[in-house]
Amino acid sequence: MTETTTRPIESSEGKSEDGSPALPECGDNIDPLIFEQILEMDDDEEREFSRSIVYGFFEQAVATFKKMDDGLKSRDLSQLSSLGHFLKGSSATLGLTKVKDGCEKIQHYGAKKDDTGTKDEPSEDICLRRIKETLALVREQYEDVEKVLKRFYEPAETAPE
């Protein structure tokens, strides 16, 4: 018998071993070990605690993306770096690896560094262009995980009382 420690075992009905909805296959978008830690804090089958954290993140991400758009328009690299750092932390807490990695790049570009944060990039125009490109990719990655997580929580939201 093969055991896995990276995500709950899913039956044909889409349930984990404990009968709760199983986290769908997410590739490298969501770190299942980190997300499972959030799920372990739930006290009920409706997953109210983790749902509130996840849906709070959704609201936070949308507001932060708007602020990033504003920062791009005003060419405010410092603000963009700060916003990238902020959203990086929030996404890391949930295990949203691709979103976290993209936000870290935005943080570095806003600090006038390369994508790894190790080399200086003196051109603000280059940094702003990289932020714009990376932000577009991060938004796509965010939309992917948002869909997956909303589907994950949907059975609890529509369950009959």
Phi, psi and omega per residue, in radians:
M1 nan 2.289 3.135
T2 -1.615 2.282 3.100
E3 -1.860 2.623 3.076
T4 -2.205 2.457 3.115
T5 -1.981 0.131 -3.047
T6 -1.718 -0.350 3.093
R7 -2.836 2.772 -3.129
P8 -1.120 2.575 3.101
I9 -1.278 2.316 -3.033
E10 -1.842 2.289 3.051
S11 -1.513 3.135 -3.135
S12 -1.145 -0.362 3.111
E13 -1.531 0.082 3.139
G14 1.345 0.483 3.138
K15 -1.955 2.601 3.056
S16 -1.416 3.105 -3.105
E17 -1.017 -0.559 -3.114
D18 -1.494 0.041 3.084
G19 1.625 -0.102 3.121
S20 -1.456 2.831 3.110
P21 -1.012 2.343 -3.123
A22 -1.493 2.510 3.066
L23 -1.147 2.178 -3.120
P24 -1.181 2.860 3.084
E25 -1.068 2.168 -3.038
C26 -2.066 0.103 -3.095
G27 1.013 -2.345 3.141
D28 -1.783 0.327 3.088
N29 -1.333 -0.662 -3.106
I30 -2.239 2.252 3.063
D31 -1.380 1.931 -3.044
P32 -1.133 -0.536 3.134
L33 -1.140 -0.754 3.126
I34 -1.191 -0.796 -3.111
F35 -1.122 -0.644 3.103
E36 -1.075 -0.602 3.103
Q37 -1.101 -0.665 3.079
I38 -1.134 -0.756 -3.115
L39 -1.129 -0.550 3.139
E40 -1.133 -0.323 3.127
M41 -1.432 -0.161 3.120
D42 -1.222 2.422 3.119
D43 -1.739 -0.137 -3.021
D44 -2.458 2.910 -3.139
E45 -1.210 -0.401 -3.133
E46 -1.347 -0.190 3.105
R47 1.010 0.759 -3.090
E48 -1.052 -0.734 -3.094
F49 -1.119 -0.938 -3.105
S50 -1.155 -0.629 3.113
R51 -1.059 -0.745 -3.130
S52 -1.121 -0.642 3.096
I53 -1.168 -0.822 -3.100
V54 -1.134 -0.825 -3.123
Y55 -1.212 -0.535 3.012
G56 -1.114 -0.687 3.076
F57 -1.104 -0.718 3.123
F58 -0.980 -0.837 3.134
E59 -1.088 -0.748 -3.141
Q60 -1.103 -0.744 -3.113
A61 -1.124 -0.789 -3.138
V62 -1.058 -0.783 3.126
A63 -1.131 -0.677 -3.137
T64 -1.213 -0.686 3.083
F65 -1.049 -0.700 3.109
K66 -1.092 -0.779 3.111
K67 -1.110 -0.611 3.092
M68 -1.158 -0.710 3.071
D69 -1.025 -0.771 3.111
D70 -1.098 -0.719 3.114
G71 -1.110 -0.631 3.068
L72 -1.149 -0.763 -3.135
K73 -1.087 -0.677 -3.124
S74 -1.576 0.000 3.108
R75 1.024 0.682 -3.080
D76 -1.661 1.514 -3.082
L77 -1.082 -0.681 -3.131
S78 -1.074 -0.787 3.111
Q79 -1.107 -0.729 -3.139
L80 -1.112 -0.695 3.095
S81 -1.094 -0.781 3.141
S82 -1.106 -0.756 3.118
L83 -1.155 -0.683 3.074
G84 -1.069 -0.756 3.117
H85 -1.093 -0.772 3.141
F86 -1.036 -0.894 -3.099
L87 -1.255 -0.489 3.054
K88 -1.046 -0.812 -3.128
G89 -1.116 -0.775 -3.140
S90 -1.106 -0.756 -3.119
S91 -1.244 -0.579 3.105
A92 -1.134 -0.651 -3.139
T93 -1.028 -0.616 -3.138
L94 -1.588 -0.128 -3.118
G95 1.436 0.407 3.140
L96 -1.491 1.443 -2.900
T97 -1.108 -0.794 -3.107
K98 -1.186 -0.700 3.095
V99 -1.101 -0.793 3.129
K100 -1.028 -0.822 -3.120
D101 -1.100 -0.727 3.107
G102 -1.138 -0.711 3.117
C103 -1.152 -0.587 3.094
E104 -1.136 -0.678 3.074
K105 -1.105 -0.747 3.102
I106 -1.049 -0.738 3.095
Q107 -1.005 -0.811 -3.132
H108 -1.150 -0.802 -3.140
Y109 -1.069 -0.682 3.114
G110 -1.133 -0.441 3.090
A111 -1.573 0.195 3.138
K112 1.061 0.833 3.091
K113 -2.192 2.997 3.040
D114 -1.344 -3.095 -3.057
D115 -1.125 -0.370 3.125
T116 -1.616 -0.208 -3.126
G117 1.423 0.205 -3.054
T118 -1.798 -0.426 -3.098
K119 -2.056 2.434 3.091
D120 -1.214 2.509 3.007
E121 -2.184 1.783 -3.047
P122 -1.258 -0.330 -3.075
S123 -1.489 1.997 3.076
E124 -1.106 -0.636 -3.139
D125 -1.074 -0.742 3.117
I126 -1.135 -0.772 3.134
C127 -1.074 -0.777 3.129
L128 -1.122 -0.690 3.105
R129 -1.114 -0.747 3.137
R130 -1.143 -0.685 3.105
I131 -1.108 -0.776 -3.137
K132 -1.048 -0.784 3.136
E133 -1.148 -0.769 -3.111
T134 -1.182 -0.691 3.120
L135 -1.065 -0.700 3.109
A136 -1.072 -0.732 3.124
L137 -1.189 -0.744 3.131
V138 -1.076 -0.690 3.109
R139 -1.071 -0.751 3.102
E140 -1.076 -0.778 -3.138
Q141 -1.135 -0.688 3.084
Y142 -1.069 -0.810 -3.138
E143 -1.052 -0.661 3.100
D144 -1.080 -0.861 -3.106
V145 -1.248 -0.555 3.094
E146 -1.064 -0.794 3.128
K147 -1.065 -0.797 -3.125
V148 -1.086 -0.807 -3.088
L149 -1.243 -0.620 3.078
K150 -1.146 -0.666 3.071
R151 -1.137 -0.662 3.135
F152 -1.078 -0.760 -3.095
Y153 -1.474 -0.287 -3.085
E154 -0.959 -0.786 -3.118
P155 -1.000 -0.659 3.129
A156 -1.247 -0.546 -3.120
E157 -1.301 -0.502 -3.077
T158 -1.874 0.128 -3.114
A159 -1.179 2.416 3.107
P160 -1.177 2.604 -3.128
E161 -1.614 nan nan
